[in-house]
């Protein structure tokens, strides 16, 4: 969609008389025409909406008319041709929106035209299957000439290397000791000591954070140790778990 009638090169009949934005407000569509994105590419059935303040591009229409796909990255977007895989269009992210910079064969495929080294780094990071930034520094030293790769963090890489989901933050806490006891069993140890101890179990009081640790030779001792711990709490502190 555009607000400038000078963008059109050929007039066609509009498929709709109005458009509706996100808040439900409707805008009148006057005509629909063909718009040239470059000397090689054009979009048909582009709507003329005089009340718009910015030109809007439909990803669905672009991919259908130009036979391409859209790749959205944190800082850039690319439009590669489905058959040749050549980048025919590109854009950069500014203020939370993606602005189209070029729709020309050859020019859009040049990574140096992005004008931002950080965008180039992220582009090659995704192209090479999320390679480490230290590895990319060896491949493209010019991109890291004035940047620190330790400041670049990829959320996808961090999640992929995580062995477990992080525990949710819980601010709740018991009001008196021994209302809630946390317990965990660890083992077996890869190396056994002369005494044969390879396991341990801990009990943590939720209120005081007091911790008791018991060493074990086998995991079967957990039940006996818990009974002993439970008896100790009743006799030493005159309370129940």
N, C-alpha and C positions, 0 to 999 in steps of 0.2 A: 504494500500500500504506500502511496505517496501523496503529498499535498501540492506538488509542483507539476502543472500541466506540461511544462517544457521537457519533462523526462520522457514523454511518450513519443513513439515513432510510428505507431499504427493503432487505429481505433477499432475496438470490438464492442459487442453488446455485453453489459455487465450481467453477471449471474445472480447478483443480489442488489437490493436497493439501499441497504443500510448495514452497518456493522455494530456490534455490541461489545463494549470493553469489559474489563473485569468487575467494575462496580455497577454494571447494568445500564450505563448511559449509552444511548444510541447515536451514531454519526451517519449522516447522509452520504451515500455513494452517488456521485454524479455520472461518471463514465468509467469504462474499463478499456485499457489499451495495452499494447505491447511496449515493454520497457527494455532498453538495451543496457545490460550490465557491463559490457565491454564490446569490442569489435567482433568478438567471437561468440558471445553468449547473450541471450535475451530471454525475458520472461513474458509469457502470454497472460492475458486476463489480469493485469495489475490494476488495482482499484484506485481511483482518484477520490480522495477524501480531503476536501479543502480545510476542514477544521483540525486536522492532525498537525502536530508540531514537529514530529519526527517521521522519517521514512521507516517502515517496518517490513521486514522480510520474513516470509513464511518458510520454515525449514522443509515442511512437507511439499510445498510447491516447487522449491528450488531442487530438491532431490528428484522429483518426478520429471520436471521439465528438462533438467540438465543431465539426467541419468547418472547421478552421483550419490554419495552418502555423506553424512555429517559426523565429524569427529569433534567432540567437545572436551577440551582440556581445561585445567584450572585457570590458565591465563590466555589461551588462544583457542580458536576453532578452525578446522580445516575441512575442505570439501574435495575429496579425491574422486576421480572418475571410476565408476564401477568396473569398467572393462580394462582400461589401461593402468589403473591405480595411480595415475598422475594427479598431483594436486592442482586443481583448477581454480580454487578460491581459498581465501584465508581471511581471518579477522582477529582482532585483539579485544581483550576484556578491559573495559574502562567504566568505573562507577557501577559495577554489578551487571552491566549489559555488554553484549558482544557486538562490536562494530565491524562491519565488513570493510576490509582495506583494499582487496584486489580480487578480480575475477578474470585473470588472464593466464593462458597456458605459458609455462616457463617462468614468468615473473613470480607467480604465487608459490611456485615450488622452490624458490630460493629462500633458504632459512635466514640468510643475512638481512632480508627485507623486513624481518619482524622488528628490527630496531631495538630489541631488548634482549640482552644476553641471558637473563633469567628465563625468558620464554623459550629461548633456544635450548637451554639446559633441560627444562621440563619436557620439551618436545622430544629430544633424543633419549631422555630417560624412559619415556613411554614407548618410543619406537624400538628400543633395544630390550624390551621386556623387563622394564623396571631394574635396569642395571644400577649398581651402586654409584654414588656420585664421585667417589674416589677413583673408580674405574673410568668414568666419563672424563675426569680431569686428565688422565693419561691420553685418552683419545682426542679430546678437544681442549688443549691447554689454553687456547686463546679465549675460550668462553669463560674460563675461571681466572683470568688475569687479574681482575679487581674484585673478586668475590670469594667468600669463604664457604666451601661445600658443607662444612659442619652445621651451618645454619639452615640448610635445606632439609626439610622433613617431609617424607611421603607417607600419608596415613595408610595407604594400601599396603605398602611394604611393611609398616609396623604391625598392622593387623595380621598379615600373612605369616609373619615370623613369631607371632604370639602363640604360646602353647595352651593358654586357657583364657577365658573371658575374665576381665578384671571384675573384682567384687564391687558391688554398688556401695556408695558412701552411706553410712547409717549413723545418724547423730543420736539415736536413742541409747540410753544407758540406765542400768538398774539403779534403784535408790538405796538399797541395802546390800551388804555383802552376802554372797552365796545364793542370791536369787537366781542367778544364771551362771553356769560354768561352761566354758568352751574347752573342747578337747581335740587333740589331734595325735595320730600315730604315725611315726616315721620309721622307714626301714624297707628292706634290709640294707645295712651298710655294705658298700662294695668290698671293704677290707675288714676282716674280723680281728679283734684283739685277742690277747692270750686268755682273757676271761670268758670269751665266747659271746660277748654282748654285741648285738647287731641291730637292736631295735630300741626305741624309746617312745614314751607316751607323755604328753604334757596336759595339765589341767590349769586353766586360766580363769580367775574370778573376774566377771564382767565389771563389777563395781570398783574394786581396788586394783585390778590388773596384777594381783599376786599370782605367781606362777609356780607350780610344782612339777618337777620332772622326775620320771622313773625310768631307769634303764632296764632292758629286758633282753633275754637270750632268744626268745621266740615271741611271735605275735599272740600265741595262745595265752600269754600271761596277762593280757589286757583286762579280762574279766576279774581275775583275782586282785589285780592292783586297784581297779576301780572300787571294789568292795572294801579294800583296805583304806583307800582314800576317803570313802564315804563314812567309814567308822571313825577315822581320825577327825573329820570335820565335826561330827556329833560330839565327840569326847573333848576335843581341844577348844572348840568355840561354842559349844552348847547350842547348836542350831542344826537345822536340817536343810538338805539340798532341795 
